[in-house]
Amino acid sequence: MEYVNIIGGGLAGCEAAYQLAKRGIKVRLYEMKPNKYSPAHSNNNLAEIVCSNSFKSDKLTNACGLLKEELRQLDSLLIKCADKTKVPAGQALAVDRDNFANLVTQKISEFENIKIIREEVTSLPEGKTIIATGPLTSESFSNVISKIIGKEYLSFYDAAAPIVTYDSIDKEKVFRADRYGKGDSDYINCPMTDEEYARFYTELINAEIVEKKDFEKGNLFEGCMPIEEMARRGEKTLLFGMLKPVGFDRENRPCAVVQLRQDNEEGTLFNLVGFQTNLKFGEQKRVFSLIPGLENAEFVRYGVMHRNTYINSPEILDNTFNLINNKDIYFAGQITGVEGYVESIASGLIAGINMAHDILGKDKFILEDITILGALTKYISTPNKDFQPMNANFGIIRPLDIRIKDKVKKYEVYAEKSLEYINKMKELIL
């Protein structure tokens, strides 16, 4: 049996490799690390995550939570690995990033029919191929993609938040709680007075940022907007966003609250939630140390910002992530315009299953948009002159036939219909 080439050993590439290998198909999985690293990656493992360690909410009334459950039902390897390496994060699924990547690498390496090739791909290999090179595709292979799709592809920008050590946080100035009591008080909260916030805001909007190179200049993706860019929209913008002070049972409501989320299994590292940033490292230390409780914080990782690239999928891909003008080529991951860890895994699952079905002579596996997974595949393949990266959300799912005013109840119905449908459809692939 012929090999399938998968270019990129990230979340989508590893999920696609698993879906093919479990069906008896041989895979060549290409990963350029450790010979070459992107601007954001730093270790040798497959499935390295570089921004937040959160896979977002696990609630079925949250679109990403429902997507994760859909993937569990369809036997996603990477969601299983995330479940096994989770750390406390309230109702969210957050992972110890090192344990997660180690486990995925171990599981993929155990397959005899997956050959991991550690080298950069600079030309399209012969045979059936899944391109999952991610939003930080190397320049040489970016040129290859341009030739393959015959069109220019678009770019947006992503940013990672800083991480501090737990021991360096001043416990006398912070409190443990989840907003609205939803969780087990997994978050560390740093409250700010009016004066403290005013000083922080002034220093934030006037701090020095890293100058982007010419090739990095362009529009910012709204979902990962650097905090300093958000702040420049107005002094109260952050107070209605990541620093909102509501949802805590306290006598005196603070002006603002900065939340920290556990980043590793041991609970020794915490990341600043929503603090993606493009500030210079020295400025991050200076400005973020103004946050009560973080005056003497030890930063083990500063925030970084990098170019993310995606293709204009609606013009060139179908709803299985197959290239319309070349049936031997699939794309998967954030390069397709799905935004987020879970969404990338989802695209790898769909691309891997359908590549396998092509080889085995089976019908395409296509889900209806009554599921989040089906809605995402429809989104990336439906003509849209203003196509932008998209997270999982209930706005793209097929509307219900009945009107339900209560939002939670409506989402419960979405989840019920989705999982009932997924349970029937999984018999076609498992």
N, C-alpha and C positions, 0 to 999 in steps of 0.2 A: 504494500500500500504506500502511496506517495506521502511525503511529508507536507505539513502545512507550516509555513513560515509565520511566526508572530514577531513583529518588530516592536520591542518595548516590554520591559519586565515590570511595569507598574501595576496598579490595581486592575485595570481593564485587561492588560495583556495576560496577567496571571490567571484571572478568571476565565478568559477565553481558552487558555492552554488547558486548564482543568476540564472544562466542558468537552473539549475535543479528546483529551487523553482518556477520560472515563468511558468514552464511547469507542475506545480501541484505535484511535487515529494517532499516528505519529506526529510529533510537533518539534520544530526547531524554534526555541525561544531565544531571541537575540536581546541582549542587554549590554549596553556599552560600558557600564561600570564594571570594574574599577579602573579600566583603562582611560575613561573620560567621564567627567561629571558635568551635569548641568549647573547653572548658577545657584540652584537651591538644594541640590542633593549632596550628601556627605558620607554615606556608608555603603557597603557593598551589597546589602541585602536587596532582594526583590521586594516589590510592594512597599517601598519607603514612603512614608507620609511626611510632608514637610511644613504644612501650615498648622491648623488646629488639630488636636488629637481627638476631636469629637466627630462622631458619625451622626450627630444630631439626635433629635427625639426618638424614643422607642415607642411612643404612644401610637396606637392605631388611628387616633383622631388627628394625627399630624401626618402630612403627606409623606415626609421622609420616613417616618416610623412605619407607615403602611407599606412603602416601597421595600423596606428591609424585610418585613414579614413576607411579602410576595417573593422576595429572593430566597428567604429561608425555605419556603414551600417548594421552590424550584431547584433546591440543592446548590446554593451558592457556596463555594469553598471559602471565599474571603469573608462573607458575613459570619460563617461558622468560626473562622479564625478570630474575627472581631469579638464575637460573643465569649470566646475562651480567654481573651486577653483584656477584658474590660476592666476599667477602674471606676471608682465611685464618681457619679456625675448626675445625681438626681434621677430625672426621668429620661436623661439622654444616654446614648451608648457612646462612651468615650473609651479609648484604649491606651494601654502602655505601648507607645509607638515602636519601641525596640522589640518588645516581646511579640507584637503583632507581625512585624516584618520578618523576625526570626522564624515564627511559626509558618507563615506563608512560604518562605524559602524552603523550609524543611519539607513541607507537604508537596510542593512542586518537585523538589529534588527526588522524592521517593518514587515518582513515576518512571518506569523504565522506558516508556515511549515518549518522554519529554527530554530532549537534549538541550541543555542550557549553553548557549554560545556567548562568551563574554567578549564581544567586539562591537565596534560601531559599524552600523550598516550605512554605506555611502551610495549604494545603488540598489534598485529593486531586485530581490532574488527571483529566480525562476520558480514558477509554480504558484499554487494558491497561497495567498498572503493576507494576514490581518495586520493593518498598520495601527499600532497603539502606542505611538511615540510620545503622546502627551502634549501638554501645552508648552513644554520647554524643549521641543524638538530641536536637534542640532542643526546648525546652519546648512551643513552639507546635505542632510536628508530632507531638510525643508525645501531645498531646490529640487530634489527628486519628487516630492509631493506636488510641487507646482507644475511639473511636467506631466504628472499622472492625471491631475484633475483638470488641467488646461485652463485654470482660472486663478486669479489672485485670491488668496485667503486672508481673512481678517485677523486682527489681534486685539486683545484686551489685556488688562493688567491685574495681577493678583498680589496680595501682600500677606506676610506671616506675622503673627503676634509674638512679643517677647515672652520668655520664660524665666521665672525667678525661683530661688530655693525656698522651701517652706521655713527652714530654720531662720532665714534672714528677715522674715516678716514680723513686724512688731505686733504680737498677739493682743496687747493691751488696747490697741487702737482699731481692731477689726472685730467682726462678729461672723459666726457661722449661720447660714440660712439659705433657703431656696425661696425665690419670689413666690408669694401666694401660698407658701407651705407645700409646694409641689415637689416632694423629694425628702431626703433624709439629712437636710442641712449640709450638703456636700460642698457648697460654694463658700469661699471666703469673701467677705464683703468689706470694702474700705469706704466708710462714709465721709463725705465732705461737707463742711459748712459753706455758707455763701462766700465768705472771704477766701477760703481755701480753693473753692472751685474757680472763683474769679482770677486768682493768681495762676492756677493751673491752665486755665483757658488762654490767658494772655501769653504765657510762655509757650504753650503748644502751637498757637497759630503764628508765632514769630520765630519758632525754632528753625534751624537749618535743615534742609532736606538733601537727600542724595540727588545730584543732578543726573537725569536720565540721558543715556546716549541717544544719538539721533534715531537709531533703529527702534528704540523703546518708546519714542514719543507717540502719543495717541490717546484714545479715550480710556477711561477707567471703568472697569466692570462694577456696577452699582453694588452687587452683593459682597464685594471685598474692597470697598472704598477705604483707603487709609484714613485713620482717625483724624489726622490733621486736615485732610481735605474735607471731611464731614464738618469739622469744627468751623472751617472758614465760611460755611453757609449761614452761620449765625450763632450768637452766643448760647442760645437755648437749644440748638439742634441736638447736641449730645444728651441733653436732659430729657428728650423725648425718644432717645435711642438707647445705646448700650449703657449709658450712665443714669437711666431713669431711676428715681428714688422710691418708686412705688412697690407695693407687694410685700412689705416687711412689717411685722408686728412690733413696732417701736413707739414709744411715747412721743418722741420728737422726730418728725420726719427730716432727714438730712436734705441738703440741697441736691446732692448727687451721690451715687454709689458706684464704685468700680468693683466688678466681680472677678475673682480668680478661680480657675477650675483646675482640678487635679490633672496632672499630665503624665504621671507614671504610676505603676502598680504600688510602689512603695510609699507613695504620697509625699515624696521629698521634693517634687517639682510641681509648680503651678504656673499656668499661663494666664495672661491678662485678656479676658474675654472681650472680643471686639476691638482689640488694640492693634490690628494690622497697621503697619506704618512704613513710611519711607524716610523717616528721620535718620540723620547720621547717628552712629552708635553713641558717640559722646553726648549728643543732644537727648537721646532716649534715656540715658542714665540720669542726666540732669533734670529733665522735665518729668519723667515718670516717678522719680524719687520725691517729687512734691506731693504725691498721693499719700494720704495718711496711712501709716502702716508699712509703707515701702521706702521710708527715708533712708534706710540702710540695706535695702534689698540687694541681693547678689544676683545679677543677671547672667544666667548660664547660656542664654541665646537671645540675641537682639533681633528685632523685627527686620525683615528684608522685603524688598519688592522686586519683582521680576516680570519680564514679558511673558504673557500667555498667548498662545496662538490657537485659533480654531478655523476650520474650513466652513465654507458656506454650504452646509449639509443639505438644505432643502433643494438646492439645484443639482446636487450630484449623488445623493444617497437615497436608497429606498428605506422602507420602514423596518428592514432587518439589518441596517448599516452596511448593506452591499452597494458597491459602486455601480451606478446605473449603466455606465458604458463599458464596464469590465466585470463580469460575473465572478472572476477569480480573485477579486480584491475587495476586502471589507475594511472599514475603519472602526475603531472603538476608543472609548475614553473621552477625556475632556477636549481633545482636538476636534471632536464632532459637534461640540457645542452643548453637551450635557455638562452641567456645572455642579461639582461636589464629589466627594469620595463615593458615596453610595450610588449616585447616578453613573459614575464611571464604571463601577463594578457591574451595574445593570447592563450597560452597553456591551461590556465584555461578555457577559452571559448570553445576551441575544446574538451577538456576532458569532460566538463560539458554537452555540447550538445550531445556528443556521448554516455555518460553514460545514459542520458535521453532517447536517441533513443533505446538503449539496453532494457531498462525497458518497453518502450512503444511499442516495437516490430517494430520499424522503421528501415530503412536502415541506414548504417553509413553515416555520413556527412563528406565527404572528398573533399577538394578543390584541384584543379590542381595547379601546380607550376608556373602558369602565374600570380599568386598572391603572395605577400610576405608571407602571412599566410600559403598558400599551400606549398611554397618553404621551409619554416621553418619546417613544419611537415615532409616533404620529407627528409630534412637534418638530422633530429634526428632519422630517421628510415631507412636510407640507410647505408649499411655496409661501415665502414671507419676505417681502422686500426690506424689512427692517429686522432681519434675523439676528438675535443676540443669544448668548449663553443662557441656559435655563436650568434652575433647580427644580426638584420635585415640588409640586404644589397642586392644590385642588382646583386651581383656576384653569388647568389644562385638561382635566378629566371631563368625560362626557356628563353634562348636566342631568340631574335626576328628572324623572317624569312627573314627580310631585314636588310641590313647594314646601320646604321645611324651614321655618323662620329661625329656629334654634340652631346655631352654627354647630355646636358639638353634636347634637342629634343628627344633623345632616351629614357630618363627617363619619359618624358611626354607621349610617346607612351606606355611605360610599365604601367603607371598609368591609362591611358585611357582603355587599354585592361583589366587590373585588375578590375577596378570598374564596367566596363560593365558586366564582368563575375560575380562579386560579386552580382550585382543587380539582376541577373537571379537566382543565387543560393540561395539567402536569402529567396526566396519564399518557399523553402523546410523546413525552420526552424522557420520562424516568424509567 
